[in-house]
Amino acid sequence: MAILAGAGIAAQGPMFKRNGLAPVAEIAGRAPDADAPFADVLAPGWEVSNLEHASVDAWVERLTGPMKGSLGIYMRRMQRYDGMIAEKAAAAGLPSEVVYLAMIESGGNPTAKSPVQARGLWQFMAPTARQYGLSVGSGRDDRTDPALATDAALRYLRDLHAHFGSWYLAAAAYNAGQGRVGRVLKEVTGQTTGTDADFYRIAHRLPKETRDYVPKFIAVARVAKDPERYGFTPEYIASRPLLERPVVRTAVQRSTAKRAPARKAVTAKSSAAKRTVAAKTPAAKRTVAATTPAAKRTVTAKTPAAKRTVAAKTTAAKRTSVKATTTAKRATVKTTTAKRSTTKTSATRKTTARSTVK
């Protein structure tokens, strides 16, 4: 479900501010503050395993090198949602690092939409969203509501962790699907549950996106937990553009209202075009109707004569053919009779000659 787009921006990382431990309901309803000062919202240390692996190191290099600008944008976006996610995660008993999964899923954009129609901060597909209580359809899509989508995502992640016993495997299943990860895990390890290290044992059997997903998740967390070491100062984060539309329903309504006159103009043009076509069509139909009977009568009048002529010619040809065949047969009979007579005469002469010799 992750947005692994364009120019290799498969990893999208955050940097977050602390919300002062405000109640979850208050955090969820608070207006986003894109320019809030930067600070790490996560508790010191790691609640998820920070396993060493070459693929994690490679992602750290990419995130702090060619992708640093993009990562800074995602960090700034997530300042509006990090506290809400961290608070909800703590209440649900999940590690605070799940914040970074939202980062690599959507880049902190709650209106993000993938080519396969996954949407929102957590990039839910519609069936999974409905399974976890989100409304999708009939003019409403809860996947784009950061608070509601976070509640659903945390329930989903909790179920995946309970199933696999590992946050690495749970994250992989969030990306590739529980069935696929479970099947590969069973084939490689013979078990239905595993450890974080087991992810790297089965990674070669998973899709490339999923092979990158977990190392990217850990790499983003490493950078986010020590941002200034990698050049992500508060000033740098604040200088990054948001590059997204405001996520406000009234803005969508205003946008729809702005498009309305254009739609009316198109409707008016379409109606005029339909009336023109409708006006022209009857005359065209009458012309065709007037022309067609005469053509039909002409064809009908000509056809019987043509048929009679063809029939007459065919009969004459048949008679000529029969006569020719009969004449040929008679000639053949005459020839055969002549041959027989010649043969008899020759035989008679031979007999007479023998009698004379005797």
C-alpha positions, 0 to 999 in steps of 0.5 A, a space after each residue: 500500500 505504500 506510495 513508492 513513487 516516481 524518482 525513487 521516492 519510496 521512502 518518506 520519513 517524518 519529523 514530529 513535534 510533541 503535543 503536550 500529552 493533550 487528550 486524544 479527542 482534543 488532538 484529533 479535533 485540533 486544527 493542523 499547525 504546519 509551522 509548529 516548531 519541530 521536536 521529536 514526539 517519540 520516547 527515547 530509545 526504541 520500542 521496535 527492534 532496531 536490527 542492523 542490516 545492509 538494506 537499512 544502511 542503504 536506505 539511510 544513505 538515500 534518505 539523507 542524500 538524494 531524497 533529503 529534500 523530499 524527506 524534509 517535506 514529509 517531516 513537515 507535513 507530519 507535524 500536524 498528525 504525529 502527536 495524534 498518532 502517537 497518543 492513539 498508539 500509546 492508548 492501544 498499546 502499540 509502539 510509537 514507531 508506527 508513526 513512521 509507517 504512516 510516513 512511508 505510506 503517504 508522505 504525511 498527505 491524508 488525501 494521497 491516492 495511489 495508482 491502485 486506489 489506496 487512499 489516505 494517510 494510511 493508504 487503505 484499500 477500500 475492502 480493508 477500510 470497510 473491514 475495519 469500520 471505515 465508510 467508503 462510498 456514497 459521497 463519504 470516504 473515511 480513509 481521508 479522515 486522519 483520526 478515523 483512518 488512524 484508529 482503523 490502521 492501529 486496529 489492523 496493525 494490532 491484529 497483524 502483530 497478534 497473528 505473526 508475533 513480530 512488528 517487522 512481519 506485521 509491517 510487511 503484512 500491512 504492505 503485502 497482505 497477511 495471506 502472502 506473508 503468512 504463506 511465505 513464512 510457512 514455506 521458508 520457516 515451517 512456522 506461522 509466527 516468527 521474529 523480526 529477524 525472520 523478515 530478512 530470512 523470507 524477504 527474498 520471497 516477497 515482492 520488491 516493494 515489501 522487501 524495501 518496506 521494512 528496511 525503509 521503515 527502520 531507516 526513517 525511524 533512525 533519521 527521525 530519532 536523531 535528525 540533526 545528525 543527518 542535517 534535518 534541523 528545525 530550520 530546515 524542516 520549517 523551510 520545506 514546502 508542504 506541496 499539498 492541498 488543504 485537507 478541509 471539507 469546505 475547501 472541497 465544496 468550494 472547489 466543486 462550486 468553482 467548477 459548477 459554471 463550467 459544467 453548466 456551460 458544457 451542459 448548455 452546449 450539449 443540449 444545443 448540439 442535441 437539438 441541432 441533431 434532432 432538428 436535422 434528423 427528421 428531414 434526413 429520415 424523410 429524404 431516405 424514406 422518400 428515396 428508398 421506395 422508388 429504388 426498391 420498386 426499380 429493383 423489383 421491376 428489373 429483377 423478374 425480367 432479369 430472372 426470366 432472361 437468365 432462366 431462358 439462357 440457362 435452359 437453352 444452354 442445357 438443351 445445347 449441352 444435351 444435344 451435343 452429348 447425345 451426338 457424341 454418344 451416337 458417334 461413339 456407338 457408330 465408331 464401335 460398330 465400324 470397328 467390330 465390322 472391320 474385325 469380322 471382315 479381317 477374320 473372314 479373310 484369314 479363314 478363307 486364306 487358310 482354306 485355300 492353302 490347305 
